[in-house]
Amino acid sequence: MKRFVWRLQRVLEIKANEERIKKTELLKLTEKLTQKRSELLIRERILNEMIHRLAEMQPQKRLIEQELFLRYSSTADELIRQLKMQITQLETEQSKKIAEVLKLRRFREGMEKLREQAKMEFIREQEKLEQKELDETAAIRFARETNPALQGNSLNGKAGPILSI
């Protein structure tokens, strides 16, 4: 039987490879987003802990610490704002990347379905050809067995009647 060869196999391989690359990019982007989110949580926690600690201090000590905190908090607030902007940007990029991956996946899955259909059609055609060949062989065998004049031409090596001209 002939081997199945699909003309669009290379396109399918390229799209599958492209999907793998996009998934890897999405994974890296997700890791970066997770890192930025954890950094934001840490910064916010530090700021909240400082506020909580200031609230528990005695009023005389609190004034000095509060001044230091107010200087630090403007810098911390700016860092938190920047982190939130970066997170928003990364989330947008992540959404786009997810859409790209899904688009490539749908395309690849559609191509795989087409490939399976083509393979099933190929197998059906091969089975038809094989059945046709078997039918022809059976018809020839039946004709030789029923017609004594054709028995000399059989493949079993028996010599048939010799015709003289």
N, C-alpha and C positions, 0 to 999 in steps of 0.2 A: 504494500500500500504506500502511496505517496505520502510524504511528510507535509503537514499543514504549514503553510506560509501565509501570513497575513501582511498585506501591503502597508497597513498603518501601524505596525508593531513599533517602529522607530518613534513615531509621534507619541504613542502611548508611553514608551520608556522615557522620552524627554519630559513629558508632562508629569510622570510619576517622580522623576528626579527633581523637577522644579517644585513639586509639592513638598518633597522632603526638605529641600533648601528653605522654603517658606516656613515650614514647621520649625526648623532649627532657628530661624530668625525670630519666630514668634516665641519660642522657648526662651531665647536670650532676652528678648524684650520683656517678657513676663518676669524673668529673674531680676532684671534691672528695676522694673516697677515694684516688685516685692521689696527689694533693697531700699528703694526710695521711701516706700511706705513705712518700713521699719525705722528708718532714720528719722522720719517725721514723728513717729510715735515716741521715739527716744527723746527727741528735742522737746516735744510737748510735755512729756513726763518730767523731764528735768525742770522745765519752767514751772509746772504745777507743784513739784516738790519744793522748789525754792519759795514759792508763794505760801505754801502750807507751813514751811519752816519759819518764814517771816511772821506769819500770823500767830505762831506759838511763842515768839520771843517776847522778852520784856520790853516795854516802851523805850527805855534809854538805849538799849543795844539795837533795837529795831530801826531807829532813825539812820544810823550809820549804814547798816546792812541794806536798808530800803533804798538809800541813795545809790549804793553800788548795784543793787538789783535793777533799778530804773535805767541805769546806763547799760547794763547787760541786756535787759529785756528788749530794748529797741533793736539791738543787733540780733538777738534771738528771734524776735518777731519777723525781721527781714529774712532771716534764713528759713523760717517756717513758711513765709509767704512764697519764697522762691521754690522751696520743696513742693508746696501745693501746686504751683504753676507747672513744675516739671512732671509731677504725677498726672495732672490733667492732660498734659501734652503726651505723655507715655500711654495713657489710657486711650487717647484718640488714635495714636499709632497702632496700639494693640487691636482696637476695633477694626481698623483698616486691614491689618495683617490677618485677622481672623476671617474677614470677608474674602480676602485673596485666597486663603487656604481652602475655605469652603467652596469657592468657585472652582479652584483647581481640582478639588476632590470630586465635585459633581461631574466635571468634564472627564476626569480619569475613570470614574465609575461608569459613565455613559460609554466611553471608549471600550472598557472591559466588557460591557454588555454586548456591544457591537462585535467585538472579537469572539465572544462565546457564540453569538448567533452565526457568525461566519464559519466558525469551527464546526458547529452542528450541521450547517448546510454542506460543508465540505465532507463531513463524515457520511451524511445521507447520500451525496453524490458518489462517494467511493463505494458505499454499500450497493447502490444501484448498478454501478459498473461491475462490481464483483458478482452480483446476482445475475446480470446480463451474461457475463462470461460463463458462469455456472450453467445457466439455461442453455447457452449455445453448445457447451460441452455435452450436456445431457441430450440435447436434440441430435447432435452428431452421433453420439453413442447409440441412441435409440434407432436412428436411421441405419446405421451399420448393422445393428443386430437384426433388424426386420428386413433388410434388403440384402439378399445373398450376393448380388453383384458387387456391393460395396465392401464386403467382408475382407477382400484381399487387400484393401487399402488401410486396414486397421493398424493400430499402433502396437498391437501385441506380437507382431513378428510373424504371423501366419501368412503363408503365401496363398494367394487366391488363384482363380482360374487364369490361365494364360490365354490371351486373345491373340489370334494370329491374323495377320493382315494379308 
